[in-house]
Amino acid sequence: MSCRIYASWRQRAAKRLRDLFHEIRNKGAPHSWIRDDLWDQLVEFWRQEDFKKLKEVNKQNRASSTGGSLHTGGSTTYEATRERMTLELGRTPTHSEVFARTHTRKEDRSWVDKR
């Protein structure tokens, strides 16, 4: 139980930190909690070509007209789905089998997304 709590906390903390960096990068001014020397390092990092390329790729991916991968598993985790399928199949399912289970409709097992 404590591992799941910690994992959840880490995930939320990481998202909050990403949001904060995005905010300060767009604003162009540091928050009070960022030291001046660290701010200078961040600005230099954001000016590097590698960062700019990655930022552009991510921007294009978010704007993709093909849409995202639609997951039909609700709040059930990948691991929980894999465990259920292991019991059903009597063996460990492949990654492709779990992906198919979580991206198809339950009624007729048709794909949710055309891709």
N, CA and C atoms as a LAMMPS dump frame, in Angstrom:
ITEM: TIMESTEP
0
ITEM: NUMBER OF ATOMS
345
ITEM: BOX BOUNDS ff ff ff
-5.0000000000000000e+02 5.0000000000000000e+02
-5.0000000000000000e+02 5.0000000000000000e+02
-5.0000000000000000e+02 5.0000000000000000e+02
ITEM: ATOMS id mol type element x y z
1 1 1 N 0.82 -1.193 0
2 1 2 C 0 0 0
3 1 3 C 0.863 1.257 0
4 2 1 N 1.89 1.293 0.832
5 2 2 C 2.726 2.494 0.913
6 2 3 C 3.478 2.74 -0.396
7 3 1 N 3.79 1.667 -1.168
8 3 2 C 4.461 1.841 -2.463
9 3 3 C 3.543 2.571 -3.432
10 4 1 N 2.249 2.244 -3.41
11 4 2 C 1.298 2.913 -4.311
12 4 3 C 1.115 4.365 -3.904
13 5 1 N 1.092 4.627 -2.626
14 5 2 C 0.955 6.013 -2.145
15 5 3 C 2.166 6.822 -2.586
16 6 1 N 3.354 6.257 -2.404
17 6 2 C 4.573 6.951 -2.8
18 6 3 C 4.604 7.169 -4.311
19 7 1 N 4.225 6.155 -5.087
20 7 2 C 4.214 6.276 -6.545
21 7 3 C 3.233 7.36 -6.984
22 8 1 N 2.083 7.4 -6.345
23 8 2 C 1.094 8.429 -6.667
24 8 3 C 1.626 9.817 -6.324
25 9 1 N 2.264 9.927 -5.17
26 9 2 C 2.831 11.214 -4.762
27 9 3 C 3.896 11.662 -5.758
28 10 1 N 4.775 10.743 -6.15
29 10 2 C 5.84 11.083 -7.113
30 10 3 C 5.263 11.545 -8.431
31 11 1 N 4.219 10.858 -8.884
32 11 2 C 3.6 11.223 -10.161
33 11 3 C 2.996 12.623 -10.089
34 12 1 N 2.29 12.912 -9.017
35 12 2 C 1.685 14.237 -8.86
36 12 3 C 2.742 15.318 -8.68
37 13 1 N 3.784 15.01 -7.931
38 13 2 C 4.858 15.989 -7.712
39 13 3 C 5.578 16.282 -9.029
40 14 1 N 5.82 15.246 -9.82
41 14 2 C 6.49 15.437 -11.104
42 14 3 C 5.638 16.292 -12.038
43 15 1 N 4.332 16.05 -12.043
44 15 2 C 3.443 16.857 -12.894
45 15 3 C 3.436 18.304 -12.424
46 16 1 N 3.384 18.517 -11.134
47 16 2 C 3.376 19.888 -10.609
48 16 3 C 4.68 20.606 -10.956
49 17 1 N 5.792 19.909 -10.846
50 17 2 C 7.079 20.519 -11.179
51 17 3 C 7.153 20.848 -12.672
52 18 1 N 6.682 19.929 -13.528
53 18 2 C 6.642 20.21 -14.965
54 18 3 C 5.805 21.451 -15.248
55 19 1 N 4.637 21.537 -14.61
56 19 2 C 3.755 22.692 -14.799
57 19 3 C 4.433 23.989 -14.348
58 20 1 N 5.14 23.934 -13.221
59 20 2 C 5.846 25.121 -12.73
60 20 3 C 6.936 25.569 -13.703
61 21 1 N 7.722 24.611 -14.215
62 21 2 C 8.771 24.967 -15.166
63 21 3 C 8.181 25.51 -16.456
64 22 1 N 7.091 24.928 -16.893
65 22 2 C 6.422 25.427 -18.102
66 22 3 C 5.961 26.874 -17.882
67 23 1 N 5.386 27.12 -16.739
68 23 2 C 4.907 28.464 -16.4
69 23 3 C 6.053 29.48 -16.371
70 24 1 N 7.148 29.148 -15.709
71 24 2 C 8.239 30.12 -15.61
72 24 3 C 8.969 30.28 -16.94
73 25 1 N 9.022 29.21 -17.742
74 25 2 C 9.659 29.322 -19.057
75 25 3 C 8.846 30.263 -19.946
76 26 1 N 7.523 30.132 -19.907
77 26 2 C 6.664 31.001 -20.718
78 26 3 C 6.665 32.436 -20.207
79 27 1 N 6.724 32.593 -18.912
80 27 2 C 6.724 33.932 -18.32
81 27 3 C 8.069 34.625 -18.514
82 28 1 N 9.137 33.838 -18.565
83 28 2 C 10.46 34.393 -18.763
84 28 3 C 11.083 34.979 -17.513
85 29 1 N 10.509 34.665 -16.373
86 29 2 C 11.037 35.17 -15.098
87 29 3 C 10.922 34.066 -14.052
88 30 1 N 11.938 33.94 -13.201
89 30 2 C 11.916 32.859 -12.207
90 30 3 C 10.968 33.145 -11.043
91 31 1 N 10.541 32.066 -10.416
92 31 2 C 9.814 32.183 -9.144
93 31 3 C 10.827 32.494 -8.055
94 32 1 N 10.341 32.884 -6.918
95 32 2 C 11.229 33.255 -5.812
96 32 3 C 12.042 32.068 -5.292
97 33 1 N 11.58 30.848 -5.521
98 33 2 C 12.274 29.683 -4.998
99 33 3 C 13.433 29.232 -5.877
100 34 1 N 13.628 29.845 -7.035
101 34 2 C 14.739 29.466 -7.909
102 34 3 C 15.885 30.443 -7.722
103 35 1 N 17.038 29.911 -7.351
104 35 2 C 18.213 30.761 -7.188
105 35 3 C 18.638 31.329 -8.535
106 36 1 N 19.29 32.472 -8.517
107 36 2 C 19.708 33.144 -9.745
108 36 3 C 20.639 32.281 -10.588
109 37 1 N 21.592 31.598 -9.941
110 37 2 C 22.53 30.771 -10.702
111 37 3 C 21.816 29.592 -11.374
112 38 1 N 20.813 29.026 -10.706
113 38 2 C 20.044 27.932 -11.305
114 38 3 C 19.16 28.437 -12.436
115 39 1 N 18.621 29.633 -12.268
116 39 2 C 17.801 30.224 -13.32
117 39 3 C 18.635 30.386 -14.598
118 40 1 N 19.858 30.873 -14.438
119 40 2 C 20.734 31.048 -15.594
120 40 3 C 21.001 29.709 -16.292
121 41 1 N 21.188 28.649 -15.509
122 41 2 C 21.408 27.32 -16.084
123 41 3 C 20.173 26.827 -16.825
124 42 1 N 18.998 27.072 -16.259
125 42 2 C 17.75 26.67 -16.919
126 42 3 C 17.57 27.395 -18.25
127 43 1 N 17.794 28.684 -18.247
128 43 2 C 17.653 29.463 -19.475
129 43 3 C 18.609 28.938 -20.538
130 44 1 N 19.832 28.645 -20.146
131 44 2 C 20.817 28.104 -21.085
132 44 3 C 20.352 26.754 -21.622
133 45 1 N 19.825 25.907 -20.767
134 45 2 C 19.317 24.594 -21.183
135 45 3 C 18.18 24.753 -22.184
136 46 1 N 17.255 25.669 -21.92
137 46 2 C 16.108 25.886 -22.802
138 46 3 C 16.514 26.472 -24.147
139 47 1 N 17.69 27.064 -24.231
140 47 2 C 18.176 27.645 -25.49
141 47 3 C 18.911 26.627 -26.362
142 48 1 N 19.237 25.471 -25.816
143 48 2 C 19.974 24.456 -26.565
144 48 3 C 19.106 23.86 -27.671
145 49 1 N 19.745 23.519 -28.783
146 49 2 C 19.03 22.969 -29.937
147 49 3 C 18.322 21.653 -29.603
148 50 1 N 18.964 20.802 -28.799
149 50 2 C 18.337 19.524 -28.44
150 50 3 C 17.007 19.751 -27.745
151 51 1 N 16.974 20.706 -26.822
152 51 2 C 15.733 20.989 -26.112
153 51 3 C 14.69 21.55 -27.075
154 52 1 N 15.102 22.443 -27.968
155 52 2 C 14.165 23.04 -28.918
156 52 3 C 13.579 21.993 -29.862
157 53 1 N 14.422 21.036 -30.297
158 53 2 C 13.94 19.967 -31.172
159 53 3 C 12.93 19.085 -30.447
160 54 1 N 13.252 18.711 -29.222
161 54 2 C 12.349 17.882 -28.433
162 54 3 C 11.032 18.604 -28.183
163 55 1 N 11.113 19.871 -27.878
164 55 2 C 9.919 20.676 -27.639
165 55 3 C 9.032 20.708 -28.889
166 56 1 N 9.65 20.852 -30.055
167 56 2 C 8.897 20.897 -31.316
168 56 3 C 8.252 19.55 -31.634
169 57 1 N 8.989 18.456 -31.429
170 57 2 C 8.436 17.122 -31.659
171 57 3 C 7.229 16.89 -30.751
172 58 1 N 7.375 17.239 -29.471
173 58 2 C 6.271 17.059 -28.533
174 58 3 C 5.075 17.917 -28.917
175 59 1 N 5.328 19.128 -29.393
176 59 2 C 4.258 20.023 -29.823
177 59 3 C 3.493 19.412 -30.997
178 60 1 N 4.225 18.868 -31.962
179 60 2 C 3.584 18.236 -33.112
180 60 3 C 2.791 17.001 -32.7
181 61 1 N 3.319 16.235 -31.775
182 61 2 C 2.604 15.045 -31.3
183 61 3 C 1.292 15.416 -30.623
184 62 1 N 1.317 16.476 -29.832
185 62 2 C 0.086 16.9 -29.157
186 62 3 C -0.945 17.412 -30.145
187 63 1 N -0.493 18.021 -31.239
188 63 2 C -1.399 18.602 -32.228
189 63 3 C -1.783 17.607 -33.319
190 64 1 N -1.361 16.381 -33.21
191 64 2 C -1.606 15.375 -34.232
192 64 3 C -3.09 15.227 -34.522
193 65 1 N -3.431 15.228 -35.786
194 65 2 C -4.835 15.081 -36.179
195 65 3 C -5.305 13.639 -36.063
196 66 1 N -4.375 12.708 -35.906
197 66 2 C -4.771 11.305 -35.78
198 66 3 C -5.271 10.985 -34.388
199 67 1 N -5.096 11.905 -33.457
200 67 2 C -5.601 11.68 -32.101
201 67 3 C -4.675 10.801 -31.289
202 68 1 N -5.021 10.613 -30.05
203 68 2 C -4.215 9.788 -29.164
204 68 3 C -4.68 8.356 -29.174
205 69 1 N -3.995 7.567 -28.449
206 69 2 C -4.366 6.17 -28.306
207 69 3 C -5.464 6.081 -27.254
208 70 1 N -6.609 5.558 -27.636
209 70 2 C -7.747 5.517 -26.726
210 70 3 C -7.708 4.253 -25.876
211 71 1 N -7.625 4.441 -24.6
212 71 2 C -7.537 3.353 -23.626
213 71 3 C -8.931 3.099 -23.075
214 72 1 N -9.372 1.85 -23.108
215 72 2 C -10.734 1.521 -22.663
216 72 3 C -10.771 0.867 -21.295
217 73 1 N -9.641 0.832 -20.615
218 73 2 C -9.57 0.126 -19.338
219 73 3 C -10.035 0.938 -18.143
220 74 1 N -10.422 2.179 -18.349
221 74 2 C -10.84 3.014 -17.224
222 74 3 C -9.695 3.23 -16.259
223 75 1 N -9.994 3.09 -14.977
224 75 2 C -8.957 3.323 -13.97
225 75 3 C -8.14 2.066 -13.664
226 76 1 N -8.434 0.969 -14.348
227 76 2 C -7.688 -0.264 -14.131
228 76 3 C -6.282 -0.125 -14.702
229 77 1 N -5.299 -0.445 -13.915
230 77 2 C -3.91 -0.303 -14.35
231 77 3 C -3.53 -1.402 -15.331
232 78 1 N -2.453 -1.15 -16.067
233 78 2 C -1.909 -2.15 -16.984
234 78 3 C -1.612 -3.441 -16.229
235 79 1 N -0.987 -3.292 -15.069
236 79 2 C -0.597 -4.458 -14.269
237 79 3 C -1.815 -5.267 -13.837
238 80 1 N -2.88 -4.593 -13.397
239 80 2 C -4.094 -5.298 -12.977
240 80 3 C -4.722 -6.027 -14.163
241 81 1 N -4.745 -5.389 -15.317
242 81 2 C -5.291 -6.031 -16.521
243 81 3 C -4.465 -7.251 -16.881
244 82 1 N -3.153 -7.138 -16.798
245 82 2 C -2.269 -8.263 -17.11
246 82 3 C -2.507 -9.425 -16.144
247 83 1 N -2.681 -9.121 -14.86
248 83 2 C -2.936 -10.177 -13.873
249 83 3 C -4.258 -10.878 -14.147
250 84 1 N -5.3 -10.109 -14.478
251 84 2 C -6.604 -10.719 -14.806
252 84 3 C -6.489 -11.619 -16.022
253 85 1 N -5.766 -11.144 -17.04
254 85 2 C -5.603 -11.943 -18.247
255 85 3 C -4.783 -13.199 -17.98
256 86 1 N -3.831 -13.128 -17.067
257 86 2 C -3.037 -14.301 -16.704
258 86 3 C -3.946 -15.382 -16.131
259 87 1 N -4.872 -14.973 -15.269
260 87 2 C -5.822 -15.936 -14.697
261 87 3 C -6.753 -16.504 -15.767
262 88 1 N -7.226 -15.643 -16.666
263 88 2 C -8.137 -16.084 -17.727
264 88 3 C -7.463 -17.042 -18.702
265 89 1 N -6.241 -16.703 -19.117
266 89 2 C -5.546 -17.47 -20.145
267 89 3 C -4.757 -18.66 -19.595
268 90 1 N -4.424 -18.602 -18.306
269 90 2 C -3.6 -19.651 -17.721
270 90 3 C -2.126 -19.493 -18.054
271 91 1 N -1.762 -18.33 -18.557
272 91 2 C -0.38 -18.012 -18.899
273 91 3 C -0.235 -16.494 -18.866
274 92 1 N 0.998 -16.032 -18.901
275 92 2 C 1.24 -14.592 -18.934
276 92 3 C 0.96 -14.074 -20.338
277 93 1 N 0.072 -13.098 -20.478
278 93 2 C -0.227 -12.561 -21.809
279 93 3 C 0.935 -11.725 -22.345
280 94 1 N 1 -11.631 -23.65
281 94 2 C 2.028 -10.794 -24.268
282 94 3 C 1.616 -9.334 -24.136
283 95 1 N 2.575 -8.452 -24.358
284 95 2 C 2.274 -7.021 -24.322
285 95 3 C 1.217 -6.671 -25.367
286 96 1 N 1.306 -7.277 -26.542
287 96 2 C 0.336 -7.017 -27.614
288 96 3 C -1.07 -7.447 -27.211
289 97 1 N -1.181 -8.561 -26.51
290 97 2 C -2.497 -9.039 -26.068
291 97 3 C -3.115 -8.076 -25.048
292 98 1 N -2.303 -7.583 -24.122
293 98 2 C -2.816 -6.636 -23.123
294 98 3 C -3.195 -5.325 -23.811
295 99 1 N -2.382 -4.882 -24.748
296 99 2 C -2.691 -3.657 -25.491
297 99 3 C -4.021 -3.813 -26.233
298 100 1 N -4.204 -4.957 -26.906
299 100 2 C -5.45 -5.196 -27.633
300 100 3 C -6.642 -5.198 -26.672
301 101 1 N -6.486 -5.779 -25.503
302 101 2 C -7.574 -5.822 -24.534
303 101 3 C -7.964 -4.423 -24.051
304 102 1 N -6.975 -3.565 -23.896
305 102 2 C -7.246 -2.233 -23.337
306 102 3 C -7.548 -1.176 -24.397
307 103 1 N -7.527 -1.552 -25.676
308 103 2 C -7.791 -0.582 -26.739
309 103 3 C -8.875 -1.044 -27.707
310 104 1 N -9.672 -2.025 -27.282
311 104 2 C -10.796 -2.489 -28.098
312 104 3 C -12.075 -2.442 -27.272
313 105 1 N -13.197 -2.4 -27.981
314 105 2 C -14.504 -2.363 -27.313
315 105 3 C -14.824 -3.741 -26.737
316 106 1 N -15.457 -3.761 -25.58
317 106 2 C -15.792 -5.028 -24.938
318 106 3 C -16.859 -5.788 -25.715
319 107 1 N -17.819 -5.06 -26.293
320 107 2 C -18.954 -5.702 -26.96
321 107 3 C -18.529 -6.562 -28.147
322 108 1 N -17.734 -5.991 -29.024
323 108 2 C -17.398 -6.706 -30.257
324 108 3 C -15.896 -6.793 -30.52
325 109 1 N -15.063 -6.329 -29.593
326 109 2 C -13.604 -6.336 -29.698
327 109 3 C -13.107 -5.583 -30.933
328 110 1 N -13.887 -4.584 -31.371
329 110 2 C -13.421 -3.724 -32.47
330 110 3 C -12.522 -2.644 -31.877
331 111 1 N -11.565 -2.177 -32.682
332 111 2 C -10.633 -1.156 -32.219
333 111 3 C -11.347 0.164 -32.004
334 112 1 N -11.003 0.848 -30.942
335 112 2 C -11.603 2.139 -30.616
336 112 3 C -11.087 3.217 -31.563
337 113 1 N -9.822 3.112 -31.944
338 113 2 C -9.172 4.098 -32.793
339 113 3 C -8.864 3.462 -34.15
340 114 1 N -9.012 4.214 -35.223
341 114 2 C -8.765 3.679 -36.561
342 114 3 C -7.317 3.281 -36.783
343 115 1 N -6.391 3.914 -36.017
344 115 2 C -4.978 3.574 -36.181
345 115 3 C -4.75 2.192 -35.656
